[in-house]
Amino acid sequence: MRFIKFHYLCRPFEDLDMASETRKSMLHGVLLIALFSCAAFYIADFEFVKKLSFSPLIVGIVLGMLYANSLRNNLPETWVPGIKFCSKEILRLGIILYGFRLTFQSVVEVGLAAIVVDLIVVTVTIFLGILLGRLFKMDKDLSLLTATGSAICGAAAVLGAESVVKPQPYKTAVAVSTVVIFGTIAMFIYPALYNAGLLGLSDVEMGIYTGSTLHEVAHVVGAGNAMGDHISDIAIIVKMIRVILLAPVLLIMSFFVGGGSGQKDATITIPWFAFGFVAVIGFNSLNLLPEGVVSAINSFDTFLLTMAMTALGAETSIDKFRQAGAKPFLLALVLFVWLMAGGWLLSKWLVPIL
């Protein structure tokens, strides 16, 4: 009887020890991802990587995938919760802080034409992606992630949608891969076509075309710099408007997706971080913080997003890509063609009217 009482009294201490061990194990996983993210920043600073306009986010997911297909099985499974923490909670914080890159004033500066073109491009791309996904008999989560990444802001949009859709991690990695591949191709094609005089667009039209159709912010910066500062400035602002559209898209998406894929009678999951994203944009529009502080926040945010991308890559093996098949890349290819052709038509004929 005394033994039972003594054991009962010791249980709280045993629970505390177990909780402490769990936190330590999680910390190990977080530190591992942070270490990979530091390496991603270092590699992204290489000259040949800069020429490809590969951001640390993209390098991070590649490093994560290399880890998943080599060392993953040799490390303790107790580290996995830390990796998942990076791909979920740190991701949400990164999306919220992404708002410090934007202001509502920048939206007003480019005028109505850019806003209308962005709205059309984002809306058509997402619905086209969903319809083509059904036509190709693709996984619904994967087609939605691919469409969202192509429509808005590449990897960051896929990460935002990931928090709403809640797919298996490898699906997010596949969607990001399609965005990277076709966004990089477009980044080289656009300046080549413009410099050859084949597009027949003015500087303003070319800026709107580039910003409204290229996938990643890094891709827009890379292509814009190759075509001149005036085009680059317009393209970046137009691209930022697309980024702002991420918040309403996630809110709308949450009402249709519900509590996750394959769940019947699932409750609606409100992506509260989307409200935080808009709130941060509003705060940043007031210009209350010094430019140096905002720049530091943006650098920290890039590191957080790189950790999230690395963590997603760390849960993606080659077998998962084989499982996904060629359909996601086919979908991304069709959306890429739409963005190039449809975006050109909108910039050539609709922009002058507006």
N, C-alpha and C positions, 0 to 999 in steps of 0.2 A: 504493500500500500504506500509506504514511504517512497519506494522507487518510482511508482506511478506519479506521485505528487512532484517529485524532483524532476522527472522527465517532462511533466506538464509545465513546470516553471522554466525549464530550459528551452522550450520550444520557441518562444519569442526571440531568443538570442540566435537559435538556429535559423529562423526565418530571416533575421537581419543579416546573418552571414551569407545566406543564399542570395538575398537581394544585392548585397555588396559584390558578390562574385559575378552576378548577372550584369551589374553596371560596369565592372571591370572588363568583362568579356565584350560588352557592347562598345566600350571605349576603345578596345583593341581594334575592332572592326572599323570604327570611325577614323582612328589614327592611320590605319592602313590605307583607307580611301584618301585621306588628307595627304599622305605621302605620295601616292600615285598622282594626285592633283598637282602637287608641287612639281613633280616630274613633267606633267603635261604642260605647265607654264614654261618650264625650261626648254622643252622640245619645241613648243610653239614659237619660241624666239629664234629658232634656227632660220637662216636666210631662205633656204629652199621651201620651208614650211610657210613662211610669210608670203612668198610668191604665190603659193596655192591658196592664200587667205584662209588657212585652216586655223580656227580659233582654238584656245585651250579646251573648250567644251568638246570639240570634235576629237582632238588628240586624246582627251581624257577617256572618251568612250572606247577608242581603239586600245588604249592601255588596259582598260577594264576587261575588254574582250580577250586580249592576250593573256591576262591573268586567269580568266575563266577557263581558258582552254589549255592551261599549262600547270599553274601552281595551286589552283583552287582546291583540289582534292588533298593536297598536302598540308593544309592549314586547318586549325580547329573549327568545327562546326559552330562552336559557341561564339565565333566572331561574326556569324551571319546576321544576327539581329542588328549589329552596328552598321553593316552594309545596307540593310533594309532601311534603317533610320535615315541614312544619307539619301536614299532614293525616294523617301516619302517626306519626312519633316523638313529636312534641310532644303529639299526641292521647293516646298511651299514658301519658305522664307526667301529663297532666291527669286521666285516669281514676284513676290511683293516688292522687294527692293529693286527689281528691274524697272519699276516706275520712276526711279530717280534719273533715268535716261531720257525722260519725256517731259514735255510741258504742253498745256493746252494752247499756249500762245503759238507754238510751232505749227499746230494744226490750222490755226486761222491764217497764218502767213502764206500758205501755199494755195489757198483759195478753194472754191467749191468744186472745181474740176477734179482735183486730186482726191478729194473726199468721196465723190461719186464713183470715180474709177475704182478706188480701193474697195468700196462697198460692193460693187458689182463683182469684182475679181474674187473677193473673199466668199461671198454668197454662192456664186456659181461654182467655184472650185470645191467647196465643201459638199454641196448637193450633187455635183457631178461625181465626186469621189465616192459618195455613198451609193449612188445609182450604179456606177461601174463596178463597185464592190459586189453588189447583188448580182449583176450580170456575169461577173467572173466567178461567182459563188465563193467569194473570199470570206475569211473570218471578219465579222462585223467590227470588232474592236480594232483590228489591224487596218481595215479600210478607212475607218474614221480617223485614226491617228495619222495615217499617211495623208489623207485629205486636209486635215487641220494643219499639219506641218507645211504642206505645199501652199496652203491658202494664206497663212498669216506670217509667221516668222521662224520657220524652220524648226530647229531643235528645241528652242524655248517654247514654241507653241505645242510641240509634241509632249514636252514635259508637263505643260499646263494641262493639256487634255488627259494626260496619264493620271493625274490626280482626280479627275472626274470619272473617267472610264474605268480605272482600276484594272487594267489588263495584266496578263502575265508579263514579267519584265522583258522577256526576249522579244515580245511584239513591239514594245517601245523602241528597243534597239534596232529592230528591222526597219521601222518607220523612219527613225533618225538616219539610218544608212541611206535610204532612198532619197531623202532630202539632201544629204551631203553630196551624193553622186551627181544628181541632176542639177543641183544648185551650182556646183563647181563647174560643170559643163557650160551652163548658161553664163557664168561669170566670164568665161573666155569668148563665148560666141557673141555676146552683145557688143563689146567694144570692137570686135573684128567687123561685124556687120555695119556698125555706125561709122567707123573710120573708112570703110569702103564705100560709104554713101548709098548703101542698098536699102536702108530703112525709110528714107525720105521724111525724117522727123526733125523738128526744130529742137533747140537745146532744152526748152521747157518741156516739150512733148517727150523727148528722150529721157529726161529726168523722171517724169511721171511714169513712163513705160518701165524704166529700170526699177524704180522703187516699188511699183505696184505688182511686179511679177517675179522678181528674183526671190529666192527662198530665204536665205540667211541674211542678217544684218551685215555680217562679214563679207558676204558675196556682193551686196550692194556697194559697200565701201570699196571693195576691190575693183569692181566693174566701173564705178563712178570715177575713181582716181585715174583710170585708163582713158577716160573720155573728157577730162577737164574739171576744174573746180566748180564751175557754174552748174554743170549737169550733176556733179556729185552732191552738192549742197541740196538741190531739189530732190534728188533721188533718196537721200537719207531722211529728209523730212517726210516724204511720202511713205517711206518704209516705216517710219515711226508711227504714222497714223494707222497703218496695218497692225502694228504691235498693240496700240491702244484698243483695237477691235477685239483683241484676245479676251478681254474681260467680259464683254457682253456675249461673245460666242460661248465662253465657258458656262455662263449662267444659263443660256438657252439650252446648251448641251446637257446640263445637269437635269433639266426637267424631262428630257427624252431618254437619257441613259438610265436615270434612277440610281439605285444603289450598286450597280456593277453589272458586268456582263453575265448573261445566263441566269439571272435571278428573277424568279417570278414574284410578283407583288412586292417588288423592292421599294423601299422608301427613297424619296428624292434626296440626293446628296447635294447640299448647297456648297459650292466652292467658295468658302468665306475668304480665302486668300485673294480671290478676284476683286472683292470689295476693298481689301487692303491695297491691292495693286492700283486701283483707281484713286483711292485716298492719297496714296503716295504721289501720284501724278499731280493731284490737286495741290498738295503741300509744296511739291517742287516748283509748281507754276508761280508760287508766291515769291520765289527767289529769296527766301529767308536765310538759307545757308550759303557760306562762302563757296566759291567755285572749287577750291581745293578740297573742301570737305565732301562735296558731292562727288568729285573725282575719286576720292578715297573710298567712298561708299560703293561706287560703281565697280572699282577694282575688287573690293571684298565680295560684292555680289557675283562677279564673274567667277571668283574662286568657289563660292557656294554652288553655283550652277555646274561648274566643272566637277565638283565632288558628286553631285547628283548624277551627272552623265557617266562618270567613272563607275559609280555604284551600279547603275543600270547595265553598263557593259560587263561588270563583274558577274552578273547573273545571266549572261548570254553566252551560250556555247555554239560551236559550229553546227551541232545537231539541231539546235533550235532554228537556225537559218534553213537547214534542209527541210525541217518540218513546215516552215512558212512557205517554201517553194518559190517559184518565179513570179507568181501572181502579184505580190506587192510591188515588185519592180516594174511589171507591166502597167499596173495602175499608175505608178509614179511617172512612167514614161508618157502615158496618155495625158495626164495632168500637166506635165511639162510642155507638151505640144500645145495644149489649150492655153497655157499661160503665155507662151511666146506668140501664138497666132491671135488669140483673143485679146491679149493685152495690147498688141500692136494696133489692131482695129479700133479699140477704144481710144488709144492715144492719138491715132491719126484722124479719126472722124468725130469722136465725141468731145474731146478736149477743146478743139477750136470753137465748137458751138457753145460750150459752157463758159 
